[in-house]
Amino acid sequence: MGFTVLYLSLLVLIPLSTLVLCAGRLSWEELWHTFSASRTLAAYRLSLGGALIAAGGNAIFGLLIAWVLVRYRFPGRRVLDALVDLPFALPTAVAGISLTAIYAPTGVIGGWLAGAGIQAAYSPLGIIIAMAFVSLPFVIRTAQPVLQDIDREVEEAAATLGADRLQVFARVIFPTVFPAVLAGFAMAFARAVGEYGSVVFISGNMPGRTEIVPLLIMTRLEEYNYAGAKAVALALLVLSFLMLLVINLLQAWARRSAPV
Amino acid sequence: MATIVTDARFADSTLGHAVQQSSAFARWVLVLVAVAFLGVMLILPLVIVFVSAFDKGWQTAVAALEHPDARAAIRLTALVTVIAVPSNVVFGIAAAWAITKYRFSGKSVLVTLIDLPFSVSPVIAGMIFVLLFGARGLLGPWLSGHDIQIVFAWPGIVVATMFVTLPFVARELVPLMQAQGHDDEEAAISLGAGGWQTFFRVTLPNIKWGLAYGTILCTARALGEFGAVSVVSGHIRGETNTLPLHVEILYNEYQFAAAFSVAGLLVGIALLTIAAKSVIQWGLRKSVRDDAETSSAAPGVSGQPWGEQWVSK
């Protein structure tokens, strides 16, 4: 007990409060200076917007994949199911260089996209792809257990009452799985906003255009501009606390509405 | 040609055809979309790593791994893992024990604190240790007065890795131990077993699958952490470069074949992790099932993969 609290305090509580206290000592002018800078604003817009799109795409495809993995039996299903966890097991730097190789103008998909006049790597699109990769498992893994536990009889009841397949999905299955999908979406968003390793390689890192918030913090640190780094980091930290709260609330909701 | 069938559990309907199965066409389309999406998003990046690694022949790939800098990176990564993982395993057991076997106020605060490293950006995780231990940090003057260097040296990398991997074991064990309750321990103690004896003979065997699972996840993250380590490392070749940082350096120097060769080593470890994870999950499900037969098994423990450690609380 004492050990648990001591370990947590030394490793998490004290270091994190240092940042909050240090940032608290920044003057309002400094904070205003940081957040009115177009470079900071562009980084936040890119990070939040990119994470939103990546998490949204993963919510749609994640639900579809979870459905396929739970409901259908086809060759290779088990391997595919196990591989879903790959983005958690693969070091982000490896994912970063590999995705860059694929989506660069010389790459397999990048070359094809370049032919169509779309630039994937070194553009916001590349950042969204990397964010989607690292946050891919969340929705699948939150939706799977719920889909597995859906009571077959409810679907049957709906069908005997004349609902067709789509109506059963829209009226019975979707409302049941929705809280879990939303919780997975929030986790994916939180992960994508803070992601660094996989994005730096594919983004091109142009200030104001393809520079994400974690990279901006990194740049400020390398310039020894600690005040600037703290100001940018503080907002990101507050956002992660908020996301943690939202995720906890969503999970509580998902648990309450989960089929018993 | 392979056929796709609906899982038997969902296929056998007591009402016969009252519930229409999704048509074969719909099944095909859905499965194809899922397989195509996962194929492009997950399998293609894996393939590309190996293709690029052997681009210049296998000799180059082997040479990249035998390079002194690569060896130093492998040694440092191993050192970091050997310190960070056992520390967090001990912490995870202690935290899960405290949370599940005692009543105290502020328990939910403790659980949230354990979760925090998951939701903090890795760059911020590294940064807080620079602010604390760096030359211009809070403890900087004191540390340099005593000739201790933490940031831009291996101790900083260890501390940052410990921070990032802290939640894994605890998050696995808390729901598991919550589900098991403390009847077994009480029985052991009433039969005269001591505290440690109870732990090693009763508790540990009960949680072994969950513990193994959490440890695997913790190890994978410790080996591969990039953002947090990148902030505190200082990137000194042969000294403070872990394997992922070494990949970055090679890549930025346009030594692509070498970068992908080292990356290939990390992909191999990741695939082993997933294989081990699948085996352990199978054991976890089995132990939960066995548990369910003997006692009223608790909800929430399903041995579900990684998303679940966020989900089950």
Interface residues (C-beta under 8 A of the other chain):
Chain A: M1 F3 T4 V5 Y7 L8 L11 V12 L13 I14 P15 L16 T18 L19 C22 F61 L64 I65 W67 V68 L69 V70 R71 Y72 R73 F74 P75 G76 L80 A82 L83 V84 D85 L86 P87 F88 A89 L90 P91 T92 A93 V94 A95 I97 S98 L99 A101 I102 G107 V108 I109 A132 F133 L136 P137 F138 V139 I140 R141 T142 Q144 P145 R152 E155 E156 A159 T160 D164 R165 V168 A180 A183 G184 M187 A190 V193 G194 E195 Y196 G197 F201 V213 P214 L215 I217 M218 L221 Y224 Y226 A229 K230 A233 L236 L237 S240 F241 M243 L244 I247 N248 Q251 A254 R255
Chain B: A2 I4 V5 T6 D7 A8 R9 F10 S13 T14 L15 A18 V19 Q20 S22 A26 R27 L30 V31 V33 A34 V35 F37 L38 V40 M41 L42 I43 L44 P45 L46 I48 V49 S52 F91 A94 A95 A98 Y102 F104 L110 T112 L113 I114 D115 L116 P117 S119 V120 S121 P122 V123 I124 M127 I128 F129 V130 L131 L132 R136 L138 V159 M162 F163 L166 L217 A220 R221 L223 G224 E225 F226 G227 S230 V231 L243 P244 L245 V247 E248 Y251 F256 A259 F260 A263 L266 V267 A270 L271 T273 I274 A275 K277 S278 S302 Q304 P305 W306 G307 E308 W310 V311 K313
